[in-house]
Amino acid sequence: MKRLLQITWIGFILILNTVEVIAQTEPTLYFMSSVPQSTYLNPSFSSNYKSSFGLPGSSVYLQYGNNGFTYNDFVMKQNGVLTADLNKLYGNLKDKNYLMSAAQVDLLHINLKLSSKFHLMLNATAKTYSTIMFPKELAGIFINGTTPLVNSSTSFSMEGESLSYTELGIGGSYQATKKLTIGARLKVLTGLVSGSSQSATGKLAVDGNYGITLSSSADIRTSGYHTIDKNKFSDYLKNSGVAFDLGGSYQLLKNLTISASVLDIGSISWKNDLYSYKLDSAKAKYTFRGIDLQQVLNGNSDYLSAEGDSLKRYFTFQESATSSYSTMLPGKVYLGARYNLREKLSVGGLVFAEQFRGRFSPGFSASLQKDFGRVLSTSVSYTIKNGSFDNLGAGLSLNLSPVQLYLVGDNLLNIPISLLKDPTINSFINGSQNFNFRFGLNFVWGREKTVERKNYTQKGKGRAKPKTYGR
């Protein structure tokens, strides 16, 4: 049974790690105070409930994005036949192109209001993310061929990182003054599996006779993959790390609150099942002079096999055990402002960014939040990120205390818009450059007055009439 649980758990993490689902930012969720998971984005926030509780699966999050193109940018249907315009794809590519995916599952979360000024937050979450960067030059070799490189050469480099880990977090928010609230969260990390490129470069040269010389070097390190069928669950506990979140919010004016947070400042040290895969540029070098058609026409089957064997011999990764290494988490920054138009209606503006290996990826979001009584909370948003300008988001929480159901996504409204054009989900997927959504079920108790309701009742606006109970 114990072995079965280990295999099931590892399988679950691997499935998450292969889900092609960006930067892990959630601008629509940031201002949805009705959803307790909004505190993940700013630890100074507290939800609208005195207490909330989540079981495994209470929050599921998936995200996908790239910074340059969609499927519809280069694939089209003409006379019922799909055709691909690779030159159009090449024109849409950036100098550096990033493919990003992420997934998270809450194993447990607890939010408790311990006093009028202090909220306690606990969470256990399984997380995975992956990022791949490929240069435009590399795509150009496959799309345009090698003719443009005759009597010249091009160099390129790639980056990639993929890891899965569990996070155990404890934090809280404290109302330091009447207007200022601060928050922090400490996160203990346990790494499960990791793959990280330390370096990956290549050079392609073409001489005047169209001879192609390819050389490359690479250093890729992994943890937890090589002997995954032999690893014990306790082996994964060797991979440890620490990270923290910081946040604050300040009521600048009666109805205006500004906020800021920095998240995932930390790293994981990998020590279990460590292997490296390397290519030495001095050995990984081969010149291809073309195919001898006479050999092919004469039926020499060994000729093509020999060419393939040569490529394999020169470009086979050298595998060996290696020393420990560390990976930084992709840090995130949020800067927000929320203005209460009236009771239960507010607007928000948010600037956010994520950092990955020196790349700073910013974005902007504007949103509108509206509560319909105590049962239904909604949000709509417009977001610009990764060079994409058509992200229409939405959030909805159905608050049937003690049960809350919620769904939030930064490109969610584009689904019904796409379905109006084409009643298949492919129309949305093929036209999306970025997509994320979070959904789940929480148990909540003791809904408090929202900040906007407190402001209005304190100033004598919108004051609720006293109950007469039939008088």
Backbone torsions as a table, in degrees:
resi	resn	phi	psi	omega
1	MET	NA	-43.5	-179.8
2	LYS	-61.1	-43.2	178.9
3	ARG	-64.1	-37.4	179.1
4	LEU	-64.0	-40.8	178.9
5	LEU	-65.3	-38.7	178.6
6	GLN	-63.4	-46.6	-179.0
7	ILE	-64.1	-40.7	179.8
8	THR	-62.7	-44.0	-179.2
9	TRP	-64.9	-46.5	179.5
10	ILE	-62.9	-40.8	177.9
11	GLY	-61.3	-40.5	178.7
12	PHE	-60.9	-44.5	-179.6
13	ILE	-65.6	-40.3	179.9
14	LEU	-65.2	-37.1	177.2
15	ILE	-62.1	-45.6	177.3
16	LEU	-59.2	-38.3	-174.7
17	ASN	-71.4	-18.7	-179.7
18	THR	-103.9	-0.3	178.6
19	VAL	-69.4	120.9	176.7
20	GLU	-86.7	75.7	-174.3
21	VAL	-113.7	NA	NA
22	ILE	NA	173.0	168.0
23	ALA	-26.2	132.0	-170.5
24	GLN	-90.2	59.4	179.2
25	THR	-107.4	145.6	-176.8
26	GLU	-133.9	76.2	-174.6
27	PRO	-64.7	-33.0	-179.6
28	THR	-67.0	-38.8	-178.7
29	LEU	-68.4	-25.6	-170.8
30	TYR	-53.9	-41.5	-176.3
31	PHE	-98.8	5.1	-179.1
32	MET	-88.2	80.4	-176.8
33	SER	-68.7	-12.5	177.0
34	SER	-72.2	-19.9	-178.6
35	VAL	-100.7	117.6	-177.3
36	PRO	-56.4	-28.0	-178.9
37	GLN	-68.3	-9.3	175.6
38	SER	-63.9	-22.1	177.8
39	THR	-68.1	-16.9	176.0
40	TYR	-64.3	-25.5	-175.1
41	LEU	-92.8	-16.8	175.3
42	ASN	-157.5	108.4	-175.1
43	PRO	-68.4	-8.4	175.5
44	SER	-82.0	-11.5	178.9
45	PHE	-77.2	153.0	168.1
46	SER	-131.9	145.4	-177.2
47	SER	-75.3	177.0	-178.2
48	ASN	-76.7	3.7	-174.8
49	TYR	-119.3	146.3	178.2
50	LYS	-68.4	-27.3	177.3
51	SER	-152.4	146.7	175.3
52	SER	-146.5	153.4	-174.1
53	PHE	-145.7	138.2	179.5
54	GLY	-133.5	132.7	176.8
55	LEU	-88.3	174.3	176.4
56	PRO	-53.8	128.6	-177.3
57	GLY	89.0	4.0	179.8
58	SER	-65.5	-20.0	176.0
59	SER	-143.6	121.6	178.5
60	VAL	-122.9	130.3	-174.1
61	TYR	-131.1	132.7	177.7
62	LEU	-133.9	143.7	-177.6
63	GLN	-151.5	142.2	175.6
64	TYR	-142.2	148.3	174.9
65	GLY	-171.0	159.8	169.0
66	ASN	-143.8	168.4	-172.3
67	ASN	-107.4	22.5	-176.0
68	GLY	-149.3	-29.3	-166.8
69	PHE	-156.1	164.4	170.1
70	THR	-124.9	165.0	178.3
71	TYR	-58.3	-40.2	-177.9
72	ASN	-70.6	-13.5	179.6
73	ASP	-66.9	-25.6	-175.5
74	PHE	-134.3	-5.5	176.7
75	VAL	-113.8	130.8	-178.7
76	MET	-141.8	161.8	179.3
77	LYS	-109.9	122.6	178.1
78	GLN	-124.8	120.2	-177.5
79	ASN	54.0	40.1	177.5
80	GLY	78.6	5.9	-177.5
81	VAL	-117.6	131.1	178.2
82	LEU	-77.2	130.4	176.5
83	THR	-130.0	149.0	-178.7
84	ALA	-116.3	128.7	176.3
85	ASP	-101.8	90.5	-176.3
86	LEU	-68.2	-29.0	177.3
87	ASN	-66.7	-35.0	176.3
88	LYS	-67.5	-40.0	175.8
89	LEU	-60.2	-45.7	-179.3
90	TYR	-60.3	-37.9	179.1
91	GLY	-66.6	-26.6	-179.3
92	ASN	-86.4	-13.1	-176.6
93	LEU	-72.6	148.5	173.7
94	LYS	-88.4	171.4	175.5
95	ASP	-60.4	-39.9	173.5
96	LYS	-122.7	124.8	-175.3
97	ASN	-113.6	127.6	-175.1
98	TYR	-112.9	129.3	170.2
99	LEU	-110.0	123.2	-171.3
100	MET	-130.7	143.6	177.5
101	SER	-146.5	154.8	179.6
102	ALA	-156.4	154.0	175.4
103	ALA	-152.5	145.3	178.7
104	GLN	-142.9	147.7	174.2
105	VAL	-138.5	124.1	174.8
106	ASP	-73.0	131.0	172.4
107	LEU	-93.8	-27.7	178.5
108	LEU	-168.1	140.9	168.2
109	HIS	-147.0	143.9	179.8
110	ILE	-139.2	126.8	172.1
111	ASN	-121.4	126.5	-178.2
112	LEU	-133.8	134.1	171.8
113	LYS	-91.3	106.0	-175.8
114	LEU	-86.2	-22.3	175.9
115	SER	-154.8	-179.6	-179.5
116	SER	-66.3	-17.0	-176.3
117	LYS	-117.0	-12.0	-171.8
118	PHE	-126.5	128.8	173.0
119	HIS	-113.5	133.8	176.2
120	LEU	-101.4	138.6	-179.1
121	MET	-130.5	131.7	176.2
122	LEU	-131.0	142.7	175.5
123	ASN	-154.0	150.0	169.5
124	ALA	-129.8	122.7	-170.8
125	THR	-138.7	138.1	171.2
126	ALA	-96.3	129.3	-174.7
127	LYS	-131.2	151.6	173.3
128	THR	-150.7	146.6	174.2
129	TYR	-153.1	157.9	175.9
130	SER	-147.7	145.5	178.3
131	THR	-139.1	132.7	176.4
132	ILE	-126.6	131.6	175.3
133	MET	-116.6	127.0	173.3
134	PHE	-127.6	140.3	-176.4
135	PRO	-81.0	157.7	178.6
136	LYS	-63.2	-33.5	-179.3
137	GLU	-60.3	-39.0	-178.8
138	LEU	-66.9	-43.2	177.2
139	ALA	-63.5	-34.2	-179.6
140	GLY	-64.0	-31.7	178.5
141	ILE	-63.3	-41.9	-179.0
142	PHE	-75.6	-32.8	-175.4
143	ILE	-85.2	-46.4	-174.0
144	ASN	-97.3	-9.2	-178.2
145	GLY	78.9	-171.7	-175.6
146	THR	-99.6	-4.2	-178.5
147	THR	-57.7	-42.7	178.9
148	PRO	-63.2	-12.2	-176.7
149	LEU	-100.5	6.8	-178.2
150	VAL	-57.7	131.8	-177.0
151	ASN	61.5	27.5	176.2
152	SER	-152.4	-175.5	-179.4
153	SER	-148.2	165.3	175.7
154	THR	-140.0	144.5	176.9
155	SER	-116.5	151.2	-178.7
156	PHE	-151.3	158.8	176.3
157	SER	-140.4	152.4	179.4
158	MET	-125.5	158.7	174.8
159	GLU	-134.9	149.3	177.5
160	GLY	-159.3	144.3	176.5
161	GLU	-153.1	136.2	178.2
162	SER	-146.1	130.4	178.4
163	LEU	-152.7	154.8	176.5
164	SER	-130.2	141.0	-177.8
165	TYR	-158.7	165.6	172.8
166	THR	-108.9	149.9	-177.6
167	GLU	-126.5	127.4	173.2
168	LEU	-114.8	111.8	-173.6
169	GLY	-116.6	144.0	173.7
170	ILE	-137.3	131.8	-178.0
171	GLY	-162.4	-173.9	-179.5
172	GLY	-168.6	162.2	173.8
173	SER	-117.6	141.7	-176.7
174	TYR	-133.7	129.2	177.5
175	GLN	-82.2	96.6	-174.7
176	ALA	-71.1	-39.7	175.5
177	THR	-136.1	-178.1	-179.5
178	LYS	-61.2	-29.3	-175.4
179	LYS	-109.5	-20.8	-173.1
180	LEU	-108.3	129.7	173.2
181	THR	-124.4	133.6	179.1
182	ILE	-120.4	157.8	-179.2
183	GLY	-153.3	156.0	178.2
184	ALA	-152.7	154.8	177.3
185	ARG	-142.2	128.9	174.0
186	LEU	-100.3	133.2	-175.5
187	LYS	-125.1	122.1	176.0
188	VAL	-94.6	124.6	-172.2
189	LEU	-110.3	140.4	173.8
190	THR	-124.9	113.3	-178.8
191	GLY	-75.7	143.3	179.4
192	LEU	-109.9	-63.5	176.8
193	VAL	-137.4	151.6	-177.5
194	SER	-151.8	144.5	169.9
195	GLY	-138.2	126.3	-173.5
196	SER	-143.3	129.0	176.9
197	SER	-85.8	120.2	173.2
198	GLN	-80.1	-34.7	175.2
199	SER	-162.5	149.4	176.1
200	ALA	-159.9	102.3	-176.5
201	THR	-128.5	159.9	178.1
202	GLY	-151.6	159.1	177.1
203	LYS	-141.2	133.6	179.5
204	LEU	-124.6	125.2	179.7
205	ALA	-124.9	142.0	179.7
206	VAL	-126.0	123.0	-179.9
207	ASP	-88.2	-179.1	-176.1
208	GLY	-64.9	-20.5	178.5
209	ASN	-97.8	16.6	178.4
210	TYR	66.9	20.3	171.7
211	GLY	-73.7	132.7	-174.9
212	ILE	-108.7	123.2	176.7
213	THR	-113.4	123.0	-180.0
214	LEU	-116.8	130.5	173.3
215	SER	-134.3	149.9	-178.5
216	SER	-155.2	160.0	173.4
217	SER	-141.6	150.7	-177.9
218	ALA	-158.5	150.3	174.0
219	ASP	-142.3	105.3	-178.2
220	ILE	-118.6	130.7	-178.2
221	ARG	-117.4	143.9	-178.4
222	THR	-134.0	157.3	174.7
223	SER	-140.3	127.8	174.9
224	GLY	90.5	-3.8	-177.4
225	TYR	-96.7	-41.1	-166.9
226	HIS	-61.2	-44.8	-179.9
227	THR	-120.7	48.1	-173.9
228	ILE	-63.3	-28.6	-180.0
229	ASP	-77.6	-11.6	-178.5
230	LYS	-109.8	-15.5	-177.5
231	ASN	-66.1	137.9	171.6
232	LYS	-88.1	157.9	-179.6
233	PHE	-59.6	-34.6	-179.2
234	SER	-66.6	-23.1	179.3
235	ASP	-63.7	-33.9	-177.6
236	TYR	-71.4	-17.4	178.7
237	LEU	-70.9	-11.6	177.3
238	LYS	-69.6	-25.5	-178.9
239	ASN	-86.1	107.3	-173.4
240	SER	-128.0	158.0	177.9
241	GLY	-166.0	171.0	179.7
242	VAL	-138.5	142.2	175.1
243	ALA	-144.4	165.4	178.4
244	PHE	-145.6	156.7	173.9
245	ASP	-120.0	144.4	174.4
246	LEU	-131.0	144.2	179.8
247	GLY	-155.6	161.6	176.9
248	GLY	-157.0	153.4	175.4
249	SER	-140.6	145.1	-175.4
250	TYR	-139.8	128.7	178.1
251	GLN	-82.1	95.5	-174.2
252	LEU	-71.8	-43.2	176.7
253	LEU	-129.6	177.1	-176.4
254	LYS	-54.5	-42.5	-176.7
255	ASN	-116.0	12.6	-178.0
256	LEU	-122.1	123.5	177.4
257	THR	-122.2	131.3	175.4
258	ILE	-108.8	153.8	-175.8
259	SER	-150.9	159.7	178.0
260	ALA	-155.0	151.7	176.9
261	SER	-155.0	151.7	170.0
262	VAL	-124.2	134.0	-171.7
263	LEU	-126.8	153.5	173.0
264	ASP	56.6	49.2	174.4
265	ILE	-91.7	98.8	-176.4
266	GLY	171.0	-173.0	-176.3
267	SER	-154.1	169.0	176.1
268	ILE	-122.2	133.8	175.4
269	SER	-98.3	123.2	-175.6
270	TRP	-99.3	125.6	-175.5
271	LYS	-132.7	-7.6	-175.6
272	ASN	-102.8	135.3	172.2
273	ASP	50.6	58.6	-172.5
274	LEU	-93.3	125.9	177.4
275	TYR	-139.3	147.8	175.0
276	SER	-117.8	151.8	178.6
277	TYR	-129.6	115.1	-170.1
278	LYS	-125.2	149.9	168.1
279	LEU	-122.5	129.5	178.6
280	ASP	-96.6	122.5	-176.4
281	SER	-60.9	-24.5	178.7
282	ALA	-71.4	-26.4	-179.0
283	LYS	-105.8	-34.3	-178.0
284	ALA	-82.0	72.0	-177.5
285	LYS	-147.0	131.1	-175.3
286	TYR	-150.9	139.8	176.6
287	THR	-110.9	126.0	-179.0
288	PHE	-108.3	118.0	-175.9
289	ARG	-94.2	2.4	-178.2
290	GLY	107.8	175.6	-178.3
291	ILE	-99.6	132.6	175.2
292	ASP	-82.1	100.7	-176.9
293	LEU	-61.6	-31.0	-179.3
294	GLN	-62.4	-39.4	177.9
295	GLN	-63.0	-41.0	-179.5
296	VAL	-67.3	-45.2	-178.2
297	LEU	-66.2	-29.2	178.1
298	ASN	-78.3	-0.7	176.9
299	GLY	77.8	23.8	178.7
300	ASN	-77.3	90.9	-176.2
301	SER	-69.5	-23.0	-179.5
302	ASP	-75.7	-15.8	-175.1
303	TYR	-66.5	-53.8	-179.7
304	LEU	-66.2	-34.9	178.4
305	SER	-63.3	-37.7	179.8
306	ALA	-65.5	-39.2	177.7
307	GLU	-62.9	-43.1	178.8
308	GLY	-64.5	-38.6	178.4
309	ASP	-65.4	-34.4	178.8
310	SER	-65.5	-44.9	177.6
311	LEU	-60.5	-43.3	-178.9
312	LYS	-64.8	-39.0	-177.1
313	ARG	-67.7	-40.4	-177.1
314	TYR	-79.6	-27.9	-172.5
315	PHE	-117.4	30.9	173.2
316	THR	-87.9	128.0	-179.4
317	PHE	-66.1	137.3	175.4
318	GLN	-88.2	117.1	-174.1
319	GLU	-98.9	134.7	178.6
320	SER	-160.0	155.6	173.9
321	ALA	-65.6	148.9	-175.8
322	THR	-138.4	175.1	-179.0
323	SER	-85.7	172.1	-177.7
324	SER	-66.8	155.8	177.8
325	TYR	-145.5	166.7	-178.1
326	SER	-124.1	150.4	174.0
327	THR	-128.0	133.7	176.3
328	MET	-81.4	142.3	172.4
329	LEU	-72.8	150.6	176.7
330	PRO	-72.7	103.4	-177.8
331	GLY	-68.2	150.0	-177.8
332	LYS	-131.0	149.6	179.0
333	VAL	-131.2	136.1	175.1
334	TYR	-126.7	135.7	172.2
335	LEU	-130.5	116.2	-172.4
336	GLY	-131.3	158.6	173.8
337	ALA	-141.1	134.9	-178.6
338	ARG	-127.7	130.4	-179.9
339	TYR	-120.9	127.4	-179.7
340	ASN	-87.2	109.1	179.2
341	LEU	-69.6	-40.6	175.4
342	ARG	-165.3	-179.4	-178.5
343	GLU	-58.4	128.6	177.2
344	LYS	67.5	18.2	175.9
345	LEU	-141.9	124.0	-177.6
346	SER	-146.4	160.6	174.9
347	VAL	-121.7	152.3	-179.1
348	GLY	-138.8	147.9	173.2
349	GLY	-126.3	138.5	-172.4
350	LEU	-141.6	129.6	169.8
351	VAL	-110.1	132.1	-176.2
352	PHE	-142.7	162.8	179.9
353	ALA	-160.1	156.7	174.0
354	GLU	-131.1	145.7	-179.6
355	GLN	-112.6	132.6	175.2
356	PHE	-141.8	110.9	175.9
357	ARG	49.5	49.6	177.0
358	GLY	86.5	-10.3	177.6
359	ARG	-89.0	125.9	-180.0
360	PHE	-108.0	110.5	-173.2
361	SER	-107.4	100.6	-176.7
362	PRO	-91.8	167.5	176.0
363	GLY	-160.9	170.8	-180.0
364	PHE	-140.6	145.1	179.4
365	SER	-142.6	140.9	172.4
366	ALA	-122.0	139.1	-174.3
367	SER	-144.6	161.5	177.2
368	LEU	-129.5	127.7	-179.4
369	GLN	-115.4	137.8	-179.8
370	LYS	-143.5	127.8	172.9
371	ASP	-99.8	132.4	174.6
372	PHE	-106.7	92.8	-175.3
373	GLY	67.6	-151.3	179.8
374	ARG	-98.8	-2.3	-172.2
375	VAL	-97.3	-40.3	-172.0
376	LEU	-121.5	126.4	174.6
377	SER	-120.9	134.8	-175.5
378	THR	-133.8	161.2	175.5
379	SER	-153.5	143.4	170.9
380	VAL	-127.9	148.1	-175.0
381	SER	-146.9	158.8	171.4
382	TYR	-127.5	127.2	-172.4
383	THR	-128.8	139.4	172.4
384	ILE	-114.4	121.1	176.0
385	LYS	-159.5	152.6	179.6
386	ASN	54.0	32.2	-179.7
387	GLY	72.8	12.7	179.9
388	SER	-106.1	133.2	-172.7
389	PHE	-119.4	16.6	-176.3
390	ASP	-126.5	36.5	-177.2
391	ASN	-95.4	104.5	178.5
392	LEU	-104.9	112.7	-174.8
393	GLY	-103.1	168.0	179.2
394	ALA	-155.7	152.6	174.9
395	GLY	-141.8	145.2	-179.1
396	LEU	-148.8	131.1	172.7
397	SER	-129.3	130.2	178.4
398	LEU	-103.0	110.3	-169.6
399	ASN	-101.5	87.7	-179.5
400	LEU	-107.0	66.4	-173.7
401	SER	-45.8	129.6	13.4
402	PRO	-91.3	12.5	-178.5
403	VAL	-110.7	135.0	175.0
404	GLN	-126.8	129.1	173.6
405	LEU	-110.9	138.1	-177.1
406	TYR	-146.8	155.3	176.1
407	LEU	-148.1	126.6	-178.3
408	VAL	-137.5	137.4	176.9
409	GLY	-158.2	148.2	-176.9
410	ASP	-88.6	-5.1	175.9
411	ASN	-135.7	25.8	-169.4
412	LEU	-70.8	-37.5	-177.0
413	LEU	-68.8	-18.7	178.3
414	ASN	-71.5	-16.4	178.3
415	ILE	-64.9	-55.9	178.8
416	PRO	-64.1	-32.3	177.8
417	ILE	-63.5	-42.4	178.7
418	SER	-67.7	-37.5	-178.6
419	LEU	-67.4	-26.1	175.7
420	LEU	-66.9	-32.0	178.7
421	LYS	-81.2	-38.9	-176.6
422	ASP	-147.9	116.1	-174.1
423	PRO	-75.0	37.5	173.9
424	THR	-130.5	147.7	-177.5
425	ILE	-66.8	-18.6	-179.6
426	ASN	-62.2	-30.3	-179.2
427	SER	-63.9	-34.7	177.2
428	PHE	-74.9	-47.3	-177.6
429	ILE	-61.6	-43.9	-176.4
430	ASN	-68.7	-22.5	-178.8
431	GLY	-101.9	7.0	-174.9
432	SER	-104.3	130.1	173.0
433	GLN	-94.6	-30.2	178.8
434	ASN	-135.3	143.9	176.8
435	PHE	-159.5	136.5	170.5
436	ASN	-153.4	152.6	173.4
437	PHE	-154.4	152.3	177.0
438	ARG	-131.3	135.0	178.9
439	PHE	-144.4	161.9	178.2
440	GLY	167.7	-168.9	-177.3
441	LEU	-137.1	125.8	176.6
442	ASN	-116.8	156.6	168.5
443	PHE	-104.6	124.7	-173.0
444	VAL	-130.4	147.7	178.0
445	TRP	-142.1	148.8	170.8
446	GLY	68.8	61.9	178.9
447	ARG	-64.3	130.4	179.2
448	GLU	-96.9	166.9	172.7
449	LYS	-64.2	139.5	175.0
450	THR	-71.5	163.5	-179.1
451	VAL	-58.8	-41.3	-178.3
452	GLU	-66.4	-35.5	178.9
453	ARG	-68.2	-39.2	177.4
454	LYS	-60.7	-42.3	-178.8
455	ASN	-63.8	-42.1	-176.3
456	TYR	-72.3	-40.4	-179.9
457	THR	-70.4	-31.9	179.0
458	GLN	-70.0	-29.0	-178.7
459	LYS	-95.0	3.8	177.8
460	GLY	85.5	8.2	179.1
461	LYS	-99.3	136.9	176.4
462	GLY	63.7	28.2	-177.0
463	ARG	-66.7	129.1	-178.0
464	ALA	-68.1	140.2	178.0
465	LYS	-72.6	143.7	179.1
466	PRO	-67.6	143.2	178.8
467	LYS	-72.2	136.5	-177.9
468	THR	-104.1	-17.0	179.5
469	TYR	48.3	50.9	171.9
470	GLY	86.1	3.4	-178.4
471	ARG	-65.6	NA	NA
